[in-house]
């Protein structure tokens, strides 16, 4: 199963002593409309824990409005180096930011001034009902407003001279659903989602203000530029109907799930099957799953799977973790470039070997792609052996320049495939038959843009149906691998290796999922090979999560040293599936 993903959040924002030193030498707050300029705002609030959170929310909302039509504002952080990394990386030739001037914005007042008439007013959320932060974000996107806490509104609005469009304090008392939290979301469904005012392509599962504001944690505060830019519906609810969430323990059992379904149903009604919908963001671990200090009947990985099981019939796919993903509204404007990857020449013959392919897995959502992958990609050992890097091509809508950077700097031994599950994380078997043509259309478009023809990590509750295999044959004809986990105990099974109408179909081996050390992974590879009969030739596609190439090289060296009787050859994904296909087609005759 997919490894638990830790939501990375910044617990404090460090004061920045010299904004101009970080972003350039232009005069602070200098206004410009030149297309070669990037206005840079640095989150640098110190003091009470709620101050960084409130500032990050406000800045992100204004950024989403200003960047809606063109990339103008870029946000840096005193506590997170990744935004600066990407600004510097993409400013190097041939990056699309090369040659652009950086104009620092001295403070939030300067950002508000830059927004000008684009910004129509403010929405004040209610700290007594933390879910109203998300409702306020919905309103801000629809009505071009900044989201403010009551404290920040009191301090800032007299200076900014902005009208209060909505004040959500004391608006929701639980009389409708038995839950203040759910009353707030159901009001937003009625007043915004059901009236067609929100995006039909994007939903945002962003943690609300419960606990994180007091901690100064801004992981899902800085991402609100993306929600506001797209006028998305934003929520934070549990996918479980058999347990009350820990942030709202007095609600009627199943209230969260009922509201969740109402959102999905209305979004499907609005999209009318014309487009699929991305759900970006992840469930809150402490609210809805079992972690230390917050007991639950449901572990984090089953909660992840339950979320995907829930959303898939509604033509939704998940972009799981997207916390601490800065500047999505900026990066998404990067010019489109042609993405190409090489195809190795076919092998002349199949030998009596254990053919191994390694999936560098779980860069399928925004945070791993944006934040984790650079660390492993920059490993000096990358390029010494063939590797399949699993990214989801739908992220071309979010970080096209980041993906283009990886393609541009790939070695001849770096290959790109989709990750969970294709162009977005869903359970394909749960897609309704009448929507499979839309599923095919969606995936074909993104696979073409990313020059991908292999889907090696399809996650589902059972082996693919014939209809699902027919669908994947349309956009991933060179290879299909799956992990099956029947958490609902309905009789799900793993497919036997075979070739379906020319498409290789096999299991993605999850035995090496979590890398502890080279010896542990070498032993896990050996056990997986022996468990499957150690046939020759043998075909073993291993998933390894968030691990540097150098560590994988050590693991393979250990495997060969400890088990010299197994003739292991690591091959690229195209060679792997080509040899697999030729072997199993011959075996079936």
Order of alpha helices (4+ residues) and beta strands (2+ residues): alpha-beta-alpha-beta-alpha-beta-alpha-beta-alpha-beta-alpha-beta-alpha-beta-alpha-alpha-beta-alpha-beta-alpha-alpha-beta-alpha-beta-alpha-beta-alpha-beta-alpha-beta-alpha-beta-beta-beta-alpha-beta-alpha-beta-alpha
